[in-house]
Amino acid sequence: MNLTQKEKRELTNAKKALSKILMPGYMAYLLTILSMVYIVDEIASNICNSLQSDMVTQFYVTAKGMEFNNGLAAYSAMTAPLYAFMLITPFYKSLADRYGRKLFLAINTFGMGVGMLICMLAPNPIVYLMGVGVINFLMNNDMQVLYIMESVPEKHRAKLTSITKAIALLGVMAIPTLRDMFMTDDGGAWQQVFMIPAIAGMLMGIVSLLAMPETPAYLKRRIAHLEKSQAPCTAENGNSAEQSQGGVKDALKFIFKHKQMRAIALCAFVFVASTGGTNYYESIMKTGGMTTNQITTAMFFIPLINAAMTAISGFITDLLGRKRSVVVHTGIALVGLVCFVCSANFGLPPVLVGISYGFFIGGLWSAADILFILLPGESTPTNLRVSVVGTMGIMSGVGNVISVAIMTVGMLFVESIGLLYLCVAIPFLLLAMFILITKVNETKGMDLSAVTGFEWD
């Protein structure tokens, strides 16, 4: 089979791009841009929840005369369609296996900026939810993490991923800084907090499109695919997984076909069912009796501890392996969650509240990153990697719906949102650890360019 002129140009450009990426100093350039993109992603991921009680107060308590818990439950119920909408995320994300990582990194980053702009200008909860929906849909793609995984040496993969994320988490300190800059102690002018992050998101989207290279793993795969297309098809290259160019259908077939991926998917689904209460951390502090200024003080310490935890987690993951690291991080998260709920509800200093939540969220998301990105990414061939990781978002979406549904109903009957979350999170986390220990195999040291998925069958 002969290549078309377009494919020949793509092959030539891919070889040129790969030669540039392998030059000394290019890795530092790539990681610098990815760090800035990651900062936008982390701010977008946190900003809506960090302003939740003020949004509920304005749109539900003041405008509709509702009690706070009832208003929060009403808002939470309105978010349900967003989770259904997120079920199409894998179909969107799998396109990166066909068209490359760069385009979607740029779209995701620019789109998150647009979502924050919508939230800033929203006159009512319906429009505000549209902005939240745009942010949630795009932030779940985590294309910057796939970039790092496919660009750095294997022995440094977890460390560089965690260090880059730690830098991004330090950028989340912009949220309490902007709260302190724009908001009064009664929560006024909360929507102005979105302004600067929205501009930064759209700007970094443009920078990503113009300045980012493709990942080496993707370029090597495209070069091999295009060169193989010129050769006659043989029994040697007939493996469907190797020949697939990605997509949700192929990803689902791969997940259900291989024992390792089935176990990871089940574990991740149960794990994410524990995370719904993270949507309400600011409201947990508010209903615990903390003022706006006290919450802002606590928020300065959350990203500091979270960033430190995330940076250390990469070294732990490379040292202990993926499975043991998930157990360690989950244990830290459980202790942090109990301390957070107790300190927020018993009038302890805001610094302690922020530190406790930082340990909780740092441990929780470090474990989640391994379960949803690192373990499946190291158990899947390159041509299906983004599709499989994206399809894992189905588990994330369904698990989140279960957790949020329990929280939404529960807060109508339980006054303490923090106590309610403890009752939801602890059982799911313990069950996920049981599945991980008994069913999932270690992937430390896997060669991403050689893994097939049959290694554990």
C-alpha positions in Angstrom: 0.0 0.0 0.0 1.4 3.4 -1.0 1.1 6.5 1.2 -0.8 9.5 0.0 1.0 12.9 -0.3 -0.7 14.0 3.0 0.6 10.9 4.8 4.1 11.3 3.3 4.2 14.9 4.7 2.9 13.7 8.0 5.7 11.1 8.1 8.4 13.6 7.2 7.1 16.2 9.8 6.8 13.5 12.5 10.5 12.5 12.0 11.6 16.1 12.2 9.5 16.7 15.3 10.9 13.6 17.0 14.5 14.6 16.2 13.9 18.0 17.9 12.3 16.4 21.0 15.3 14.2 21.5 17.7 17.2 21.5 19.3 18.2 24.8 17.4 20.8 26.7 14.1 20.1 24.9 12.7 18.2 27.9 13.1 21.2 30.2 11.3 23.4 27.6 8.4 20.9 27.4 8.1 20.5 31.2 8.1 24.2 31.7 5.1 24.7 29.4 3.3 21.6 30.8 3.8 23.0 34.3 2.0 26.3 33.3 -0.8 24.3 31.6 -1.1 22.1 34.7 -1.5 25.2 36.9 -4.5 26.3 34.8 -5.9 22.8 35.1 -5.5 22.6 38.9 -7.0 26.1 39.4 -10.0 25.2 37.2 -10.4 22.0 39.1 -10.6 23.7 42.5 -12.0 27.2 41.9 -15.7 26.4 41.7 -15.7 24.2 44.9 -13.7 26.9 46.7 -16.5 29.4 46.2 -19.4 27.0 46.6 -21.0 28.4 49.8 -20.9 31.9 48.4 -22.5 30.8 45.2 -25.2 28.9 47.2 -25.8 31.9 49.4 -26.3 34.3 46.5 -28.3 32.1 44.1 -30.3 30.0 46.6 -30.3 31.5 50.1 -30.6 35.2 49.1 -32.4 34.9 45.8 -34.8 32.1 46.7 -35.0 32.3 50.5 -33.9 28.6 51.0 -32.0 27.2 54.0 -28.3 26.6 53.2 -28.3 22.8 53.3 -31.5 22.7 51.1 -29.9 25.2 48.7 -26.7 23.1 48.5 -28.7 20.0 47.9 -30.7 21.7 45.2 -27.5 22.8 43.5 -26.0 19.3 43.9 -29.1 17.8 42.3 -28.8 20.2 39.4 -25.3 18.9 38.7 -26.6 15.4 38.0 -26.9 16.0 34.2 -23.3 17.1 34.2 -22.2 13.6 35.2 -24.3 12.1 32.4 -22.7 14.5 30.0 -19.3 13.4 31.1 -20.0 9.9 29.8 -19.0 11.2 26.4 -15.6 12.2 27.7 -14.0 8.9 26.7 -15.2 9.3 23.1 -13.7 12.8 23.0 -10.5 11.8 24.7 -9.9 8.8 22.5 -9.6 11.2 19.5 -6.1 12.0 20.8 -5.0 8.5 19.8 -6.0 9.3 16.2 -5.0 13.0 15.9 -2.3 13.4 18.6 -2.0 14.8 22.1 -1.1 18.4 21.2 -4.3 19.6 19.7 -6.4 18.4 22.6 -4.0 19.8 25.2 -4.6 23.2 23.6 -8.4 22.7 23.3 -8.7 21.5 26.9 -6.7 24.4 28.3 -8.4 27.1 26.3 -11.8 25.6 27.1 -11.3 25.6 30.8 -10.5 29.3 30.5 -13.8 29.8 28.7 -15.7 27.8 31.4 -14.3 30.0 34.1 -15.3 33.1 32.1 -18.9 31.8 31.9 -18.9 31.3 35.7 -17.6 34.8 36.2 -20.4 36.3 34.1 -23.2 34.0 35.2 -26.4 35.8 36.4 -28.1 32.7 37.7 -27.4 29.1 38.7 -28.3 27.7 35.3 -25.7 29.7 33.4 -23.2 29.1 36.3 -23.7 25.3 35.8 -23.0 25.7 32.1 -19.6 27.0 33.0 -19.0 24.3 35.6 -20.0 21.7 33.0 -17.4 23.0 30.5 -14.7 23.0 33.1 -15.6 19.5 34.4 -15.8 18.0 31.0 -12.3 19.3 29.9 -10.4 19.0 33.2 -11.1 15.3 33.4 -9.0 14.6 30.3 -5.6 15.3 32.0 -3.8 15.4 28.7 -0.8 17.1 30.4 -0.3 13.9 32.5 -0.2 11.7 29.4 2.2 14.1 27.9 4.6 13.7 30.8 4.2 9.9 30.9 5.0 9.6 27.2 7.9 12.1 27.2 10.1 11.3 30.2 12.4 8.3 30.9 10.6 5.4 32.6 12.8 5.5 35.8 11.7 9.1 36.4 8.1 8.8 35.2 6.3 9.0 38.5 8.8 11.5 40.1 8.5 14.0 37.2 4.8 13.6 37.0 4.4 14.3 40.7 6.9 17.2 40.8 5.1 18.8 37.9 1.8 18.4 39.5 3.2 19.7 42.8 4.3 22.9 41.0 0.8 23.2 39.6 -0.8 22.7 43.1 1.3 25.6 44.4 -0.4 27.7 41.7 -3.7 26.9 43.4 -2.6 29.4 46.1 -3.8 32.0 43.6 -7.4 31.1 44.6 -7.1 32.2 48.3 -5.0 35.1 47.1 -7.7 36.2 44.8 -10.4 35.6 47.4 -8.5 37.8 49.8 -8.1 40.4 47.0 -11.7 40.6 45.8 -14.0 39.2 48.5 -15.3 40.8 51.7 -16.0 38.8 54.8 -19.7 38.4 53.8 -18.7 36.6 50.6 -19.4 39.5 48.2 -17.8 39.9 44.8 -17.0 36.1 44.7 -17.4 35.9 40.9 -14.5 38.3 40.3 -12.2 35.6 41.6 -12.7 33.8 38.2 -11.4 36.7 36.1 -7.6 36.3 36.1 -7.7 32.4 35.9 -10.0 32.7 32.9 -7.7 34.9 31.0 -4.7 32.7 31.9 -6.5 29.6 30.7 -7.3 31.0 27.3 -3.8 32.4 26.9 -2.1 29.1 27.8 -4.4 27.3 25.4 -3.0 29.5 22.6 0.6 29.0 23.8 0.1 25.2 23.9 -1.2 25.2 20.3 1.7 27.3 19.0 4.6 26.1 21.1 4.1 22.5 22.3 5.7 19.6 20.5 3.9 16.2 20.2 4.9 13.4 22.6 7.8 11.1 21.6 5.7 8.0 22.2 2.9 9.2 19.9 5.4 10.3 17.2 7.2 7.0 17.2 3.9 5.1 17.0 2.7 7.3 14.1 6.0 6.9 12.3 5.8 3.1 12.8 2.2 3.0 11.6 2.8 5.0 8.5 5.9 3.1 7.6 4.1 -0.2 8.2 1.2 1.0 6.0 3.6 0.8 3.0 4.3 -2.9 3.7 2.0 -5.8 2.8 -0.2 -7.0 5.7 1.1 -10.2 7.3 0.1 -12.5 10.1 2.8 -10.8 12.2 1.2 -7.4 12.2 -2.4 -8.6 12.3 -2.9 -8.3 16.1 -6.1 -6.1 16.5 -4.8 -4.4 19.6 -1.5 -3.4 17.9 -3.3 -2.3 14.7 -6.0 -0.3 16.4 -5.9 3.5 16.1 -7.9 4.0 19.3 -11.5 4.6 20.2 -13.9 3.8 23.0 -15.0 0.5 21.4 -11.5 -0.8 21.1 -10.6 0.5 24.6 -13.6 -1.3 26.2 -12.7 -4.5 24.4 -9.2 -4.2 25.7 -10.3 -3.5 29.3 -12.7 -6.4 29.4 -10.4 -8.8 27.6 -7.4 -8.5 29.9 -7.5 -9.6 33.6 -5.2 -6.7 34.8 -7.3 -4.0 33.3 -10.6 -5.5 34.6 -9.2 -5.5 38.1 -7.9 -1.9 37.8 -11.2 -0.7 36.4 -13.2 -2.3 39.3 -10.8 -0.9 41.9 -10.9 2.6 40.4 -14.7 2.5 40.2 -15.0 1.7 43.9 -12.3 4.2 44.9 -13.9 7.1 43.1 -17.2 6.4 44.8 -15.5 7.8 47.9 -14.7 11.2 46.4 -18.0 12.9 46.0 -17.6 14.8 49.3 -14.6 16.7 47.9 -17.1 18.8 46.0 -18.3 20.2 49.4 -15.1 20.8 51.3 -15.7 24.6 51.4 -19.3 24.1 52.5 -18.1 21.6 55.2 -16.0 24.5 56.6 -18.8 27.0 56.3 -21.4 24.8 58.0 -18.8 24.0 60.7 -19.0 27.6 61.7 -15.9 29.1 60.0 -16.1 32.6 58.6 -15.1 33.6 55.0 -11.8 35.0 56.3 -11.1 31.8 58.3 -11.9 29.7 55.2 -9.5 31.8 53.1 -6.8 31.4 55.7 -7.3 27.6 55.6 -7.1 27.6 51.8 -3.6 29.1 51.8 -2.4 25.9 53.6 -4.3 23.3 51.5 -2.3 23.7 48.3 1.0 23.9 50.3 0.4 20.5 52.0 -1.2 19.1 48.9 1.8 20.1 46.7 4.3 18.7 49.3 2.4 15.4 49.4 2.2 15.2 45.6 5.9 15.9 45.1 6.8 13.2 47.7 4.3 10.7 46.2 6.3 10.3 43.0 9.4 9.2 44.9 7.3 6.9 47.0 5.6 5.5 43.9 9.0 4.8 42.1 10.5 3.4 45.3 7.7 1.2 46.6 5.8 0.4 43.3 2.3 1.4 42.2 0.3 -0.9 44.5 2.0 -0.2 47.8 2.0 3.5 47.0 -1.8 3.5 46.6 -2.2 1.9 50.0 0.1 4.4 51.7 -1.5 7.4 50.1 -5.0 6.1 50.9 -4.0 5.6 54.6 -2.7 9.2 54.7 -6.0 10.4 53.1 -8.2 8.6 55.7 -6.3 10.2 58.6 -6.4 13.6 57.0 -10.1 13.4 56.4 -10.9 12.5 60.0 -8.7 15.4 61.2 -10.2 17.8 58.7 -13.8 17.1 59.7 -13.1 17.2 63.4 -11.0 20.4 63.2 -13.6 22.2 61.0 -16.5 21.3 63.3 -14.8 21.8 66.7 -13.6 25.4 66.2 -9.9 24.5 65.9 -7.5 27.0 64.2 -8.0 27.5 60.4 -4.3 26.6 59.9 -5.0 23.1 61.3 -8.1 22.8 59.2 -6.2 23.6 56.0 -3.3 21.3 56.8 -5.6 18.4 57.6 -7.5 18.8 54.3 -4.2 19.2 52.5 -3.1 15.8 53.7 -6.5 14.3 52.8 -6.6 15.6 49.3 -2.9 15.1 48.7 -3.2 11.4 49.6 -6.5 10.9 47.9 -5.6 12.4 44.5 -2.1 10.9 44.5 -3.7 7.4 44.9 -6.4 8.3 42.3 -3.7 9.4 39.8 -2.0 6.0 40.1 -5.3 4.1 39.8 -6.8 6.1 36.9 -3.6 7.1 34.9 -0.4 5.4 35.9 -1.6 1.8 36.4 -3.8 1.7 33.3 -1.3 3.7 31.3 1.4 1.2 32.1 -0.9 -1.8 31.4 -1.9 -0.6 27.9 -0.1 -0.3 24.5 0.6 3.2 23.1 -2.0 3.1 20.4 -4.7 2.5 22.9 -3.3 4.3 26.0 -5.3 7.6 25.8 -8.4 5.7 24.8 -8.2 3.3 27.7 -7.3 6.1 30.2 -10.2 8.2 28.8 -12.6 5.3 29.0 -11.6 4.9 32.7 -13.5 8.2 33.0 -16.7 6.2 32.6 -15.9 4.5 35.9 -15.0 7.9 37.4 -18.3 9.4 36.2 -20.5 6.6 37.4 -18.7 6.3 40.8 -19.0 10.1 41.3 -22.7 10.0 40.6 -23.2 7.4 43.2 -21.1 9.3 45.8 -22.8 12.7 45.0 -26.2 11.1 45.1 -25.6 9.7 48.5 -24.3 13.1 49.7 -27.2 15.0 48.1 -29.9 12.9 49.8 -27.9 12.7 53.1 -27.5 16.4 53.6 -31.3 16.8 53.6 -31.4 14.7 56.8 -27.9 15.1 58.4 -26.9 18.5 59.6 -23.2 17.9 59.6 -22.0 17.5 56.0 -18.5 16.5 57.3 -19.8 13.6 59.3 -21.9 12.5 56.4 -18.8 12.4 54.2 -16.9 10.3 56.7 -19.7 7.7 56.5 -19.5 7.7 52.7 -15.8 7.8 52.1 -14.4 5.3 54.6 -16.2 2.1 53.5 -15.5 2.8 49.8 -11.8 3.4 50.3 -11.4 0.3 52.4 -13.1 -1.9 49.9 -11.0 -0.4 47.0 -7.8 -1.2 48.9 -9.0 -4.8 49.3 -9.6 -5.2 45.6 -6.2 -3.5 44.8 -4.3 -5.8 47.1 -6.0 -9.0 46.0 -6.6 -8.5 42.3 -4.2 -5.9 40.7 -0.7 -6.7 39.6 2.3 -4.4 39.9 3.4 -2.4 36.8 6.6 -0.7 38.1 9.3 -0.9 35.4 7.0 -1.5 32.4 8.3 -0.4 29.0 5.5 1.8 27.6 6.6 1.1 24.1 6.5 -2.7 24.5 3.6 -3.4 26.9 0.8 -5.4 25.2 -1.7 -6.2 28.1 -1.1 -10.0 27.8 1.6 -9.9 30.4 -0.8 -10.7 33.3 -3.3 -13.0 31.5 
